[in-house]
Amino acid sequence: MGVILFYLLLLIVVALAATAFYLLVRIIGIYRRARRLETMRSYETILYAALPKLSPEDALRSLLPEPDEAALEEVLLRMSDEAEGEWKEKVIQVYRTRGYAEKRLRQLRSRSRSRRSQAARRLGRIGDPEAVAPLKELLADPREEVREAALFALGRMGTLPALRPCARWWERVTAGRGRRWPRPWRRWVTNVTSSSASCCGTGTRRAVPSPPRWRARWEETRRRRCWRGRCAIQRSTCAPAPPLPWAG
C-alpha cells in the first residue's frame, strides 16, 4: 500500500513539474512577444517622425544605429502595406538601405522552396519595382508553392509591369485548355485595371491598386471616377471594359 501511495505522489509531483515548466515556457514566450511588439512600436514611431524630415540614410544612422533586424523589417513591411505615393518610396528606400531587399533577392535563388516563397512574398509586400524581373523568373519555378508566392507578390505590387507577367503566365499555362481567368482575378482585372489605366476625364493614367484591397477600392472609386467623359455614379451599370492594357 505504501509503495502505491509513493508512486501516486511521484506521479502527481511529475505532473505538477511538467505543468509548471509548460507555464514557464508560455510566460517567457509571451514576454518575448510583448518586448518585440514594444520594440516594433518604437521603431514605427521613430520612422514616422524622422522620415518626413531626414533622409533614410540619416534616419537609420542617427536614430536606429543597431536595431533588431527582424523587428525593423516587419515594421517596414507593415508601413509599406499602408503607404502610398511618395511615402511608399521612402519606405522602399529604407528597406533597400538596410540591405533587406538585396538579401531577399538573393534568397529568390535559394535551394529551399520555403525561403524562395517567403522572400517573394516579402518583396511583394514592400513593392520594390526592382524585384519584378526576378519574381517574373519564379513563375517558371518547378514548385507550385513558389509559383503561387510569385503570383501573389506581383499581384500585390499592382502595377502594370508587375501584372503583365501574371497575365502572360496564365495565358501560357491555360493555352489550349479552354479555361478563363479565375473569377476573383477576372473581375479584378476587368474592373480595376481597365478603369485605372483608361482615360478618366483628364487623360492621365492612374495607379492600379493592390489585388488584396481591390474590392474596397473599386467599390469606393467606381462611383466617383469618370470614364469616357461620363460620371459612373450616373450609370446604373458599367460600360463594357476596354481591352486589357497588357494585351498583345
C-alpha positions in Angstrom: 0.0 0.0 0.0 2.8 2.3 0.9 4.5 1.7 -2.5 1.3 2.5 -4.4 1.0 5.8 -2.5 4.6 6.6 -3.1 4.3 6.1 -6.9 1.0 8.1 -6.9 2.6 11.0 -5.2 5.6 10.8 -7.5 3.2 10.9 -10.5 1.5 13.9 -9.1 4.8 15.7 -8.5 6.0 14.9 -12.0 2.7 16.2 -13.5 3.0 19.4 -11.4 6.6 19.9 -12.5 5.6 19.4 -16.2 2.7 21.9 -15.8 5.0 24.4 -14.1 7.6 24.1 -16.9 4.9 24.5 -19.6 3.6 27.6 -17.9 7.1 29.0 -17.6 7.8 28.5 -21.3 4.5 30.1 -22.2 5.2 33.1 -19.9 8.7 33.5 -21.4 7.2 33.4 -24.9 4.5 36.0 -24.1 7.2 38.2 -22.6 9.4 38.0 -25.7 6.5 38.7 -28.0 5.5 41.7 -25.8 9.0 43.0 -25.9 9.2 42.6 -29.7 5.9 44.4 -30.2 7.1 47.2 -27.9 10.3 47.4 -30.0 8.4 47.4 -33.3 6.1 50.2 -31.9 9.1 52.3 -31.0 10.7 51.7 -34.4 7.5 52.7 -36.2 7.1 55.9 -34.1 10.7 56.9 -34.9 10.4 56.2 -38.6 7.1 58.1 -38.9 8.6 61.1 -37.1 12.0 61.1 -38.8 11.4 60.2 -42.5 9.5 63.4 -43.3 12.5 65.4 -42.1 15.6 63.2 -42.7 16.8 61.1 -45.5 16.6 57.3 -45.0 20.4 57.0 -44.5 20.5 59.8 -41.9 17.5 58.4 -40.1 19.0 54.9 -39.8 22.4 56.1 -38.9 21.4 58.6 -36.2 18.2 57.1 -34.8 18.5 53.4 -35.4 22.2 52.5 -35.4 21.8 48.9 -34.1 18.2 47.8 -34.5 16.6 44.4 -34.2 16.8 43.4 -37.8 13.7 41.1 -37.8 11.6 43.7 -36.0 12.7 46.5 -38.2 12.0 44.6 -41.4 8.5 43.7 -40.2 7.8 47.3 -39.3 8.8 48.4 -42.8 6.6 45.7 -44.4 3.6 46.9 -42.3 4.3 50.5 -43.2 4.5 49.6 -46.8 1.1 47.8 -46.6 -0.5 51.2 -45.7 1.8 53.6 -47.6 1.2 55.1 -51.0 2.9 57.5 -53.3 6.0 59.4 -52.1 5.7 57.9 -48.6 5.9 54.4 -50.0 9.0 55.4 -52.0 10.7 56.4 -48.8 9.8 53.1 -47.1 11.3 51.2 -50.0 14.5 53.3 -49.8 14.8 52.4 -46.1 14.3 48.8 -47.0 17.0 49.0 -49.6 19.4 51.0 -47.4 19.2 48.4 -44.6 20.0 45.7 -47.1 16.8 43.7 -46.8 15.9 44.0 -50.5 19.3 42.6 -51.5 19.0 39.8 -49.0 15.6 38.8 -50.2 16.7 38.9 -53.9 19.5 36.5 -53.1 17.0 34.2 -51.3 15.0 34.0 -54.5 17.8 31.8 -55.9 17.9 29.7 -52.7 17.6 25.9 -52.9 15.0 25.9 -50.2 11.5 26.4 -51.6 10.3 27.9 -48.3 13.0 30.6 -48.5 12.1 31.4 -52.0 8.4 31.7 -51.2 9.0 33.8 -48.1 11.4 36.1 -50.0 8.9 36.5 -52.8 6.0 37.4 -50.5 8.1 39.9 -48.6 9.3 41.6 -51.8 5.7 41.8 -53.0 4.6 43.4 -49.7 7.4 46.0 -49.9 6.5 46.7 -53.5 10.1 47.2 -54.8 9.9 47.7 -58.6 13.4 46.2 -59.0 12.1 42.8 -57.9 9.7 42.5 -60.8 12.2 40.8 -63.1 13.4 38.2 -60.5 9.8 37.5 -59.5 8.9 37.0 -63.1 11.5 34.3 -63.4 9.9 32.5 -60.4 6.8 31.9 -62.4 8.7 29.1 -64.1 9.7 27.5 -60.8 9.1 23.8 -60.6 7.4 24.1 -57.1 3.8 25.2 -57.1 4.2 26.9 -53.7 6.9 29.2 -55.1 4.9 30.0 -58.3 1.9 31.0 -56.1 4.2 33.2 -54.0 5.5 34.9 -57.1 1.9 35.5 -58.4 1.0 36.9 -55.0 4.0 39.2 -55.0 3.4 40.5 -58.5 -0.3 41.0 -57.9 0.4 42.7 -54.6 2.5 45.3 -56.3 -0.4 46.1 -58.5 1.5 47.9 -61.2 1.2 47.2 -64.9 4.8 46.0 -65.3 4.1 43.5 -62.5 0.7 42.4 -63.8 1.8 41.8 -67.4 3.9 38.7 -66.4 0.9 37.3 -64.5 -1.4 37.7 -67.5 1.1 36.2 -69.9 1.8 33.3 -67.5 -1.8 32.5 -67.1 -2.4 32.6 -70.9 0.6 30.3 -71.4 -0.4 27.7 -68.9 -4.0 27.6 -70.0 -3.4 27.7 -73.7 -5.5 25.1 -75.5 -7.5 24.2 -72.4 -10.4 26.5 -72.9 -10.0 28.0 -69.5 -10.6 31.6 -68.4 -9.2 33.7 -65.6 -10.3 32.6 -62.1 -13.4 34.6 -61.1 -11.7 36.9 -58.5 -8.8 37.7 -60.8 -11.0 38.1 -63.9 -13.3 40.5 -62.0 -10.4 42.5 -60.6 -8.6 42.7 -64.0 -11.6 43.8 -65.9 -12.9 46.3 -63.3 -9.9 47.8 -61.6 -7.1 47.5 -64.1 -9.1 48.6 -67.2 -10.7 51.5 -65.4 -7.5 52.6 -63.7 -5.5 52.6 -67.0 -8.3 54.1 -69.1 -8.8 57.8 -69.7 -10.5 59.4 -66.7 -11.6 62.8 -67.6 -8.1 64.4 -67.6 -6.5 61.8 -69.8 -4.0 60.7 -67.2 -3.2 57.1 -66.1 -3.9 56.2 -62.5 -2.0 53.7 -60.4 -3.5 50.2 -60.1 -4.4 49.3 -56.5 -3.1 46.1 -55.0 -5.2 42.9 -55.5 -5.8 42.2 -51.8 -7.5 45.6 -51.4 -9.2 45.7 -54.9 -12.7 45.1 -53.7 -13.0 48.0 -51.2 -11.1 50.4 -53.5 -13.2 49.5 -56.6 -16.5 49.9 -54.7 -15.3 53.2 -53.4 -13.9 54.7 -56.6 -16.3 53.2 -59.1 -18.9 55.8 -58.2 -16.5 58.8 -58.4 -14.3 58.2 -61.5 -15.2 59.4 -64.9 -14.9 57.0 -67.7 -15.2 58.2 -71.3 -16.4 61.6 -70.2 -19.4 60.3 -68.1 -19.7 60.0 -64.4 -20.0 56.4 -63.2 -22.5 57.4 -60.4 -25.0 58.4 -63.1 -24.9 55.0 -64.7 -26.8 52.0 -63.3 -24.4 49.6 -65.0 -20.8 49.9 -66.1 -19.9 50.2 -69.7 -18.1 47.4 -71.4 -14.5 47.3 -70.3 -11.8 48.1 -72.9 -9.0 45.7 -73.9 -6.5 44.9 -71.2 -3.6 47.3 -71.1 -1.0 44.5 -71.3 -2.8 42.6 -74.2 -0.5 42.0 -77.1 
